[in-house]
Amino acid sequence: MNMTHEITIRSANASDAISLANLSEQLGYPVTPAQITMRLEKIQQDHEHAVFVAELDGRIAGWVEVYARTILVDDGVTEIEGLVVGADGRGRGVGRALVAYSEDWACQHGCTHVYLRSNIIREAAHRFYISLGFQNVKTQKAFLKKL
């Protein structure tokens, strides 16, 4: 891949909260920087859970949240809980770099595969994931019950 811009991946930290919140908003998930800071603090206490940011030319252009786990029917799977690339970073290798970093992280955590979910309306994202070798393995409905 020929990239003319420098992409750096690193662990997210509290000073990234405003950027993380702004990127989340672009994807339709409104959250405040204070909420990001509080949640990130909890995530950082779990070595099987992480958030990474991609910096493009020195500023945050995207983030990915990963969670490695063993479940009753699988030895080790990492789920990409969220992946956001800002509008101005799309098509510049940011998402590809975040997914590759997530795959390396998954291997380091003993996982044999990476799983993710993508809203049915995000057709461009679906094409992106397929281009990276992901396969659509399930169509499902998602249910939520507020407590």
MARKOLVO-510125 format. One record per atom (N, C-alpha, C, CB): residue number from 0; x negated, z negated, y; residue in one letter; atom name. Coordinates in steps of 0.2 Angstrom, whole numbers. Each point is the difference from the previous one (the first is absolute). Glycine has a CB too. Layout:
N
PT     i    east      up   north   aa   at
PT   NUM       X       Z       Y    A   CA
...
END
This chain:
147
PT     i    east      up   north   aa   at
PT     0      -4       0      -6    M    N
PT     0       4       0       6    M   CA
PT     0      -4       0       6    M    C
PT     0       9      -6      -6    M   CB
PT     1      -8      11      11    N    N
PT     1      -4       0       6    N   CA
PT     1       4      -4       5    N    C
PT     1      -6      11      -3    N   CB
PT     2       3     -16       5    M    N
PT     2       3      -4       6    M   CA
PT     2      -4       0       6    M    C
PT     2       6      -7      -9    M   CB
PT     3      -3       8      14    T    N
PT     3      -4       0       7    T   CA
PT     3       0      -7       3    T    C
PT     3       2      12       1    T   CB
PT     4       2     -17      -4    H    N
PT     4       1      -6       3    H   CA
PT     4      -2      -6      -5    H    C
PT     4      10       5       7    H   CB
PT     5     -13     -10      -4    E    N
PT     5      -2      -5      -4    E   CA
PT     5       6      -5      -2    E    C
PT     5     -12       1       5    E   CB
PT     6      13      -2     -12    I    N
PT     6       5      -5      -2    I   CA
PT     6      -4      -6      -3    I    C
PT     6       9      10      -2    I   CB
PT     7      -7     -16       4    T    N
PT     7      -3      -6      -3    T   CA
PT     7       6      -4      -3    T    C
PT     7     -10       0       8    T   CB
PT     8       9      -2     -14    I    N
PT     8       5      -5      -3    I   CA
PT     8      -3      -7       0    I    C
PT     8       5      10      -7    I   CB
PT     9       0     -15       9    R    N
PT     9      -3      -7       0    R   CA
PT     9       7      -4      -1    R    C
PT     9     -10       2       7    R   CB
PT    10       8      -8      -9    S    N
PT    10       6      -5      -1    S   CA
PT    10       3      -1       7    S    C
PT    10      -6      -6     -10    S   CB
PT    11      13       5      10    A    N
PT    11       3      -2       6    A   CA
PT    11      -1      -7       2    A    C
PT    11       9       9      -3    A   CB
PT    12      -9     -10      10    N    N
PT    12       0      -7       2    N   CA
PT    12       5      -1       5    N    C
PT    12     -13      -1      -3    N   CB
PT    13      13      -6       6    A    N
PT    13       5      -2       4    A   CA
PT    13       0       4       7    A    C
PT    13       0     -11      -5    A   CB
PT    14      -6      13       7    S    N
PT    14      -1       4       6    S   CA
PT    14       3       7       0    S    C
PT    14     -10      -7       2    S   CB
PT    15      12       9      -8    D    N
PT    15       3       7      -1    D   CA
PT    15       8      -1       0    D    C
PT    15     -10       4      -7    D   CB
PT    16      12      -9       8    A    N
PT    16       8      -1       0    A   CA
PT    16       4       4       4    A    C
PT    16      -3     -11      -2    A   CB
PT    17       1      13       8    I    N
PT    17       3       4       5    I   CA
PT    17       0       7      -3    I    C
PT    17      -2      -7      10    I   CB
PT    18      -3      10     -12    S    N
PT    18      -1       6      -3    S   CA
PT    18       4       1      -6    S    C
PT    18     -11       1       5    S   CB
PT    19      11      -6     -10    L    N
PT    19       4       0      -6    L   CA
PT    19       7       0       2    L    C
PT    19      -9      -6      -6    L   CB
PT    20      11       2      10    A    N
PT    20       8       0       2    A   CA
PT    20       2       7       3    A    C
PT    20      -1     -13       2    A   CB
PT    21      -3      16       2    N    N
PT    21       1       6       3    N   CA
PT    21       1       6      -5    N    C
PT    21      -6      -4      11    N   CB
PT    22       1       4     -16    L    N
PT    22       1       5      -5    L   CA
PT    22       6      -2      -5    L    C
PT    22     -13       1       1    L   CB
PT    23      14      -7      -2    S    N
PT    23       6      -1      -4    S   CA
PT    23       7       2       3    S    C
PT    23      -6     -10      -4    S   CB
PT    24       6       9      11    E    N
PT    24       6       3       4    E   CA
PT    24       0       7      -1    E    C
PT    24      -1      -9       8    E   CB
PT    25      -4      13      -8    Q    N
PT    25       0       7      -1    Q   CA
PT    25       4       2      -6    Q    C
PT    25     -11       1       7    Q   CB
PT    26      10      -5     -12    L    N
PT    26       3       2      -7    L   CA
PT    26       7      -3      -1    L    C
PT    26     -12       0      -4    L   CB
PT    27      14      -4      10    G    N
PT    27       7      -2      -1    G   CA
PT    27       1      -7      -2    G    C
PT    27       3      11      -2    G   CB
PT    28      -9     -15       2    Y    N
PT    28       0      -7      -2    Y   CA
PT    28      -2      -4       6    Y    C
PT    28      -3       3     -12    Y   CB
PT    29       8      -5      16    P    N
PT    29      -2      -4       6    P   CA
PT    29      -2      -7      -2    P    C
PT    29       8       6       7    P   CB
PT    30     -14      -8      -4    V    N
PT    30      -3      -7      -2    V   CA
PT    30      -4      -1       6    V    C
PT    30       0       1     -12    V   CB
PT    31       0      -8      14    T    N
PT    31      -4      -2       6    T   CA
PT    31      -7      -2      -2    T    C
PT    31      10      -4       5    T   CB
PT    32     -15       5       0    P    N
PT    32      -7      -2      -2    P   CA
PT    32       0      -7      -3    P    C
PT    32      -4       8       9    P   CB
PT    33       8     -13      -6    A    N
PT    33       0      -7      -3    A   CA
PT    33       2       0      -7    A    C
PT    33       3      -4      11    A   CB
PT    34       2       8     -13    Q    N
PT    34       2       0      -7    Q   CA
PT    34      -6       3      -4    Q    C
PT    34      12       1       3    Q   CB
PT    35     -15       4      -1    I    N
PT    35      -6       3      -3    I   CA
PT    35      -5      -5      -1    I    C
PT    35       2      12       5    I   CB
PT    36      -4     -15       0    T    N
PT    36      -5      -5      -1    T   CA
PT    36       1      -6      -5    T    C
PT    36      -3       2      12    T   CB
PT    37       9      -4     -12    M    N
PT    37       2      -5      -5    M   CA
PT    37       0       2      -7    M    C
PT    37       7      -5       9    M   CB
PT    38      -4      11     -10    R    N
PT    38       0       3      -6    R   CA
PT    38      -7       2      -3    R    C
PT    38      11       4       2    R   CB
PT    39     -15      -1       3    L    N
PT    39      -7       1      -2    L   CA
PT    39      -4      -6      -3    L    C
PT    39       1      10       9    L   CB
PT    40       0     -15      -5    E    N
PT    40      -3      -6      -2    E   CA
PT    40       2      -2      -7    E    C
PT    40       0      -4      12    E   CB
PT    41       6       4     -14    K    N
PT    41       2      -1      -7    K   CA
PT    41      -3       5      -5    K    C
PT    41      11      -5       5    K   CB
PT    42     -11      11      -3    I    N
PT    42      -3       5      -5    I   CA
PT    42      -7      -1      -1    I    C
PT    42       9       8       4    I   CB
PT    43     -13     -10       1    Q    N
PT    43      -7      -1       0    Q   CA
PT    43      -2      -6      -5    Q    C
PT    43      -1       5      11    Q   CB
PT    44       6      -9     -13    Q    N
PT    44      -1      -6      -4    Q   CA
PT    44       1       2      -7    Q    C
PT    44       4      -7       8    Q   CB
PT    45      -2      13     -10    D    N
PT    45       1       3      -7    D   CA
PT    45      -5       5      -1    D    C
PT    45      12      -3       1    D   CB
PT    46     -17       2      -5    H    N
PT    46      -5       5      -2    H   CA
PT    46       3       6      -3    H    C
PT    46      -9      -9      -1    H   CB
PT    47      15       9      -2    E    N
PT    47       3       6      -3    E   CA
PT    47       4       4       5    E    C
PT    47       0      -6     -11    E   CB
PT    48       0       5      17    H    N
PT    48       4       3       5    H   CA
PT    48      -4       1       7    H    C
PT    48      10      -6      -5    H   CB
PT    49     -10      12       8    A    N
PT    49      -4       1       5    A   CA
PT    49       3       5       5    A    C
PT    49     -10      -2      -7    A   CB
PT    50       8       2      13    V    N
PT    50       2       5       5    V   CA
PT    50      -6       3       3    V    C
PT    50      11      -6       3    V   CB
PT    51     -12      13      -3    F    N
PT    51      -6       3       3    F   CA
PT    51       3       5       6    F    C
PT    51      -6      -1     -12    F   CB
PT    52       1       2      16    V    N
PT    52       2       4       6    V   CA
PT    52      -5       6       0    V    C
PT    52       5     -10       7    V   CB
PT    53      -3      15      -5    A    N
PT    53      -4       6       1    A   CA
PT    53      -1       1       8    A    C
PT    53       4       6     -11    A   CB
PT    54     -11      -6      13    E    N
PT    54      -1       1       6    E   CA
PT    54      -3       8       1    E    C
PT    54      -3     -12       2    E   CB
PT    55       6      15       3    L    N
PT    55      -2       7       1    L   CA
PT    55      -3       0       7    L    C
PT    55       9       5      -8    L   CB
PT    56     -15      -3       8    D    N
PT    56      -3       1       7    D   CA
PT    56       0      -7       4    D    C
PT    56       3      12       0    D   CB
PT    57      -3     -17      -4    G    N
PT    57       0      -7       3    G   CA
PT    57       6      -4       1    G    C
PT    57     -10       4       5    G   CB
PT    58      16       0      -7    R    N
PT    58       6      -4       1    R   CA
PT    58       4       1      -6    R    C
PT    58       0       2      12    R   CB
PT    59       5      -7     -13    I    N
PT    59       4      -1      -6    I   CA
PT    59       5       6       0    I    C
PT    59      -2     -13       0    I   CB
PT    60       1      17      -5    A    N
PT    60       5       6      -1    A   CA
PT    60       5      -1      -6    A    C
PT    60     -10       7       5    A   CB
PT    61       8     -12      -9    G    N
PT    61       5      -1      -6    G   CA
PT    61      -2      -7      -4    G    C
PT    61       2      13      -1    G   CB
PT    62       3     -14      -3    W    N
PT    62      -1      -6      -4    W   CA
PT    62       3       1      -7    W    C
PT    62      -1      -8      10    W   CB
PT    63      -2       4     -15    V    N
PT    63       3       0      -7    V   CA
PT    63       0      -7      -2    V    C
PT    63      -4      12      -3    V   CB
PT    64       9     -14      -1    E    N
PT    64       1      -7      -3    E   CA
PT    64       0       1      -7    E    C
PT    64       6      -4      10    E   CB
PT    65     -10       1     -14    V    N
PT    65      -1       1      -7    V   CA
PT    65       1      -7      -4    V    C
PT    65      -7      10       2    V   CB
PT    66      10     -10      -8    Y    N
PT    66       1      -6      -3    Y   CA
PT    66      -1       1      -8    Y    C
PT    66       8      -4       9    Y   CB
PT    67     -13       1     -12    A    N
PT    67      -2       1      -7    A   CA
PT    67       4      -6      -4    A    C
PT    67     -11       5       3    A   CB
PT    68      14      -2      -9    R    N
PT    68       3      -5      -4    R   CA
PT    68       1       2      -7    R    C
PT    68       6      -3      10    R   CB
PT    69      -5      -2     -14    T    N
PT    69       1       1      -7    T   CA
PT    69       7      -2      -1    T    C
PT    69     -12      -3      -4    T   CB
PT    70      16       7       1    I    N
PT    70       7      -1      -2    I   CA
PT    70       1       0      -7    I    C
PT    70       4       5      11    I   CB
PT    71       2      -7     -13    L    N
PT    71       1      -1      -7    L   CA
PT    71      -1       7      -4    L    C
PT    71       8      -9       2    L   CB
PT    72      -6      14       1    V    N
PT    72      -1       7      -3    V   CA
PT    72      -6       4       2    V    C
PT    72      13       0      -1    V   CB
PT    73     -17      -3       4    D    N
PT    73      -6       4       3    D   CA
PT    73      -6      -5       1    D    C
PT    73       7       9       5    D   CB
PT    74     -13      -7      -8    D    N
PT    74      -6      -4       1    D   CA
PT    74      -2      -1       7    D    C
PT    74      -3       4     -11    D   CB
PT    75       3       2      15    G    N
PT    75      -3      -1       7    G   CA
PT    75       2       6       4    G    C
PT    75      -9      -7      -4    G   CB
PT    76      13       6       9    V    N
PT    76       2       5       5    V   CA
PT    76      -1      -2       7    V    C
PT    76       8       4      -9    V   CB
PT    77     -10       0      13    T    N
PT    77      -1      -1       7    T   CA
PT    77       6       4       3    T    C
PT    77     -12      -2       0    T   CB
PT    78      16      -2       4    E    N
PT    78       5       4       4    E   CA
PT    78      -2       0       7    E    C
PT    78       9      -4      -8    E   CB
PT    79      -8      10      11    I    N
PT    79      -1       1       7    I   CA
PT    79       7      -2       3    I    C
PT    79      -8      10      -1    I   CB
PT    80       8     -16       4    E    N
PT    80       6      -3       3    E   CA
PT    80       2       4       6    E    C
PT    80      -3     -11      -5    E   CB
PT    81      -2      14       9    G    N
PT    81       2       3       6    G   CA
PT    81      -6       4       2    G    C
PT    81       8      -9       4    G   CB
PT    82      -7      15      -1    L    N
PT    82      -5       5       2    L   CA
PT    82       2       3       6    L    C
PT    82      -4       2     -11    L   CB
PT    83       1      -3      17    V    N
PT    83       2       3       6    V   CA
PT    83      -6       3       4    V    C
PT    83       9      -9       1    V   CB
PT    84      -8      15       1    V    N
PT    84      -4       4       4    V   CA
PT    84       3       2       6    V    C
PT    84      -7       4     -10    V   CB
PT    85       4      -6      16    G    N
PT    85       4       2       6    G   CA
PT    85       0       7       1    G    C
PT    85      -4     -11       5    G   CB
PT    86       9      13      -1    A    N
PT    86       1       7       1    A   CA
PT    86      -6       4       2    A    C
PT    86      12      -3       4    A   CB
PT    87     -16       0       1    D    N
PT    87      -6       4       2    D   CA
PT    87      -6       0      -5    D    C
PT    87       3      -3      11    D   CB
PT    88      -2      -1     -17    G    N
PT    88      -5       0      -5    G   CA
PT    88       2       4      -6    G    C
PT    88      -4     -11       4    G   CB
PT    89      10      14      -4    R    N
PT    89       2       3      -6    R   CA
PT    89      -4       7       0    R    C
PT    89      12      -6       0    R   CB
PT    90     -13       8      -6    G    N
PT    90      -4       7      -2    G   CA
PT    90      -7      -1       2    G    C
PT    90      11       6       3    G   CB
PT    91     -14     -12      -2    R    N
PT    91      -7       0       2    R   CA
PT    91      -4      -4      -6    R    C
PT    91       4       0      12    R   CB
PT    92      -1      -1     -18    G    N
PT    92      -3      -3      -5    G   CA
PT    92       1      -8       0    G    C
PT    92      -8       9       0    G   CB
PT    93      11     -12       4    V    N
PT    93       1      -7       0    V   CA
PT    93       4      -3      -6    V    C
PT    93       0       1      13    V   CB
PT    94       6       2     -14    G    N
PT    94       4      -2      -6    G   CA
PT    94      -4       1      -7    G    C
PT    94      10       3       7    G   CB
PT    95     -14       3      -7    R    N
PT    95      -4       1      -6    R   CA
PT    95      -5      -5      -1    R    C
PT    95       2      12       2    R   CB
PT    96      -5     -14       4    A    N
PT    96      -6      -5      -1    A   CA
PT    96       3      -7      -2    A    C
PT    96      -6       6       9    A   CB
PT    97      12      -8      -6    L    N
PT    97       3      -6      -2    L   CA
PT    97       2       0      -7    L    C
PT    97       5      -1      12    L   CB
PT    98      -2       6     -15    V    N
PT    98       2       1      -7    V   CA
PT    98      -6      -1      -4    V    C
PT    98      10       7       3    V   CB
PT    99     -16      -3      -2    A    N
PT    99      -6      -1      -3    A   CA
PT    99      -3      -7       0    A    C
PT    99      -2      12       2    A   CB
PT   100       2     -15       3    Y    N
PT   100      -2      -7       1    Y   CA
PT   100       4      -4      -5    Y    C
PT   100      -4       2      12    Y   CB
PT   101      11      -1     -12    S    N
PT   101       4      -4      -4    S   CA
PT   101      -1       1      -7    S    C
PT   101       9       1       9    S   CB
PT   102     -10       5     -11    E    N
PT   102      -2       1      -7    E   CA
PT   102      -6      -3      -2    E    C
PT   102       5      11       1    E   CB
PT   103     -11     -11       3    D    N
PT   103      -6      -4      -1    D   CA
PT   103       2      -7      -1    D    C
PT   103      -7       9       6    D   CB
PT   104      11     -12      -1    W    N
PT   104       1      -7       0    W   CA
PT   104       4      -2      -7    W    C
PT   104       1       0      13    W   CB
PT   105       4       5     -15    A    N
PT   105       3      -1      -6    A   CA
PT   105      -4      -1      -6    A    C
PT   105      10       6       5    A   CB
PT   106     -15      -1      -6    C    N
PT   106      -5       0      -5    C   CA
PT   106      -4      -7       0    C    C
PT   106      -1      13       0    C   CB
PT   107      -1     -15       6    Q    N
PT   107      -4      -6       0    Q   CA
PT   107       4      -6      -2    Q    C
PT   107      -6       5       9    Q   CB
PT   108      13      -5      -9    H    N
PT   108       4      -5      -2    H   CA
PT   108       3       1      -7    H    C
PT   108       3      -2      12    H   CB
PT   109      -6       6     -16    G    N
PT   109       2       1      -7    G   CA
PT   109       6       4      -1    G    C
PT   109      -6     -10      -2    G   CB
PT   110       8      14       7    C    N
PT   110       7       3      -1    C   CA
PT   110      -2       7      -3    C    C
PT   110       5      -6      10    C   CB
PT   111       0       9     -14    T    N
PT   111      -1       6      -3    T   CA
PT   111       4       6       4    T    C
PT   111      -1      -6     -11    T   CB
PT   112       5       4      16    H    N
PT   112       4       5       3    H   CA
PT   112       3      -3       7    H    C
PT   112       2       6     -11    H   CB
PT   113      -1      -1      15    V    N
PT   113       3      -2       7    V   CA
PT   113       7       2       0    V    C
PT   113     -11       1       6    V   CB
PT   114      16      -5      -4    Y    N
PT   114       7       2       1    Y   CA
PT   114       2      -1       7    Y    C
PT   114       2      -4     -12    Y   CB
PT   115       3       8      14    L    N
PT   115       3      -1       7    L   CA
PT   115       7       3       0    L    C
PT   115     -12       1       5    L   CB
PT   116      15      -3       0    R    N
PT   116       7       2       1    R   CA
PT   116       0       4       7    R    C
PT   116       5     -10      -7    R   CB
PT   117       0      15       7    S    N
PT   117       0       3       7    S   CA
PT   117       8       2       1    S    C
PT   117     -12       5      -1    S   CB
PT   118      14      -7       7    N    N
PT   118       7       2       1    N   CA
PT   118       2       7      -1    N    C
PT   118       0      -9       8    N   CB
PT   119       5      10     -11    I    N
PT   119       2       7      -2    I   CA
PT   119       0       5       6    I    C
PT   119       7      -5      -9    I   CB
PT   120      -6       3      15    I    N
PT   120       0       4       6    I   CA
PT   120      -7       2       2    I    C
PT   120      11      -5       3    I   CB
PT   121     -16       2      -5    R    N
PT   121      -7       1       2    R   CA
PT   121      -3       6      -4    R    C
PT   121      -1     -12       4    R   CB
PT   122       4      18      -3    E    N
PT   122      -2       6      -4    E   CA
PT   122      -8       2       1    E    C
PT   122      12       4       0    E   CB
PT   123     -14      -5       6    A    N
PT   123      -7       2       2    A   CA
PT   123      -5      -5      -4    A    C
PT   123       4       4      11    A   CB
PT   124      -2     -11     -11    A    N
PT   124      -3      -5      -4    A   CA
PT   124      -1       2      -7    A    C
PT   124       3      -9       8    A   CB
PT   125       3      11     -11    H    N
PT   125       0       2      -7    H   CA
PT   125      -5       5      -2    H    C
PT   125      12      -3       0    H   CB
PT   126     -12       9       5    R    N
PT   126      -5       5      -1    R   CA
PT   126      -7      -3       0    R    C
PT   126       8       9       5    R   CB
PT   127      -9     -13       0    F    N
PT   127      -7      -3       0    F   CA
PT   127      -2      -4      -6    F    C
PT   127       2      -1      12    F   CB
PT   128       3      -3     -15    Y    N
PT   128      -2      -4      -6    Y   CA
PT   128      -1       5      -6    Y    C
PT   128       6     -10       5    Y   CB
PT   129      -2      15      -5    I    N
PT   129      -1       5      -6    I   CA
PT   129      -7       3       1    I    C
PT   129      13       2      -1    I   CB
PT   130     -15       0       7    S    N
PT   130      -6       3       1    S   CA
PT   130      -6      -4      -2    S    C
PT   130       5       6       9    S   CB
PT   131      -4     -13      -9    L    N
PT   131      -5      -4      -2    L   CA
PT   131       0      -2      -8    L    C
PT   131       0      -5      12    L   CB
PT   132       5       8     -15    G    N
PT   132       0      -1      -7    G   CA
PT   132       5      -5      -3    G    C
PT   132     -12       3       0    G   CB
PT   133      16      -5       5    F    N
PT   133       6      -5      -2    F   CA
PT   133       5       4      -3    F    C
PT   133      -3      -8       9    F   CB
PT   134       7       6     -14    Q    N
PT   134       5       3      -3    Q   CA
PT   134       7      -4       1    Q    C
PT   134      -8       5      -9    Q   CB
PT   135      13      -2      11    N    N
PT   135       7      -3       1    N   CA
PT   135       2      -2      -7    N    C
PT   135       3       7      10    N   CB
PT   136      -3     -14     -12    V    N
PT   136       2      -2      -6    V   CA
PT   136       7      -3      -1    V    C
PT   136     -12      -2      -1    V   CB
PT   137      15       1       7    K    N
PT   137       6      -4       0    K   CA
PT   137       4       1       6    K    C
PT   137      -5      -8      -7    K   CB
PT   138      12       9       6    T    N
PT   138       5       0       6    T   CA
PT   138       4      -6      -1    T    C
PT   138       0      13       1    T   CB
PT   139       0     -17       4    Q    N
PT   139       4      -6      -1    Q   CA
PT   139       4      -2       7    Q    C
PT   139      -9      -4      -9    Q   CB
PT   140      13      -1       8    K    N
PT   140       3      -3       6    K   CA
PT   140      -3      -7       1    K    C
PT   140      11       6      -2    K   CB
PT   141     -12      -7       9    A    N
PT   141      -3      -7       1    A   CA
PT   141       5      -4       3    A    C
PT   141     -11       5       3    A   CB
PT   142      11     -11      -6    F    N
PT   142       5      -5       2    F   CA
PT   142      -3      -6       4    F    C
PT   142       7       3     -10    F   CB
PT   143      -4      -6      14    L    N
PT   143      -2      -6       4    L   CA
PT   143       5      -5       1    L    C
PT   143      -8       7       6    L   CB
PT   144       7     -13      -7    K    N
PT   144       5      -6       1    K   CA
PT   144      -4      -4       5    K    C
PT   144       6       1     -11    K   CB
PT   145      -3      -2      17    K    N
PT   145      -3      -5       5    K   CA
PT   145       2      -7      -2    K    C
PT   145       1       8       9    K   CB
PT   146      -6     -13      -9    L    N
PT   146       1      -7      -2    L   CA
PT   146       0      -4       6    L    C
PT   146      -5       2     -11    L   CB
END
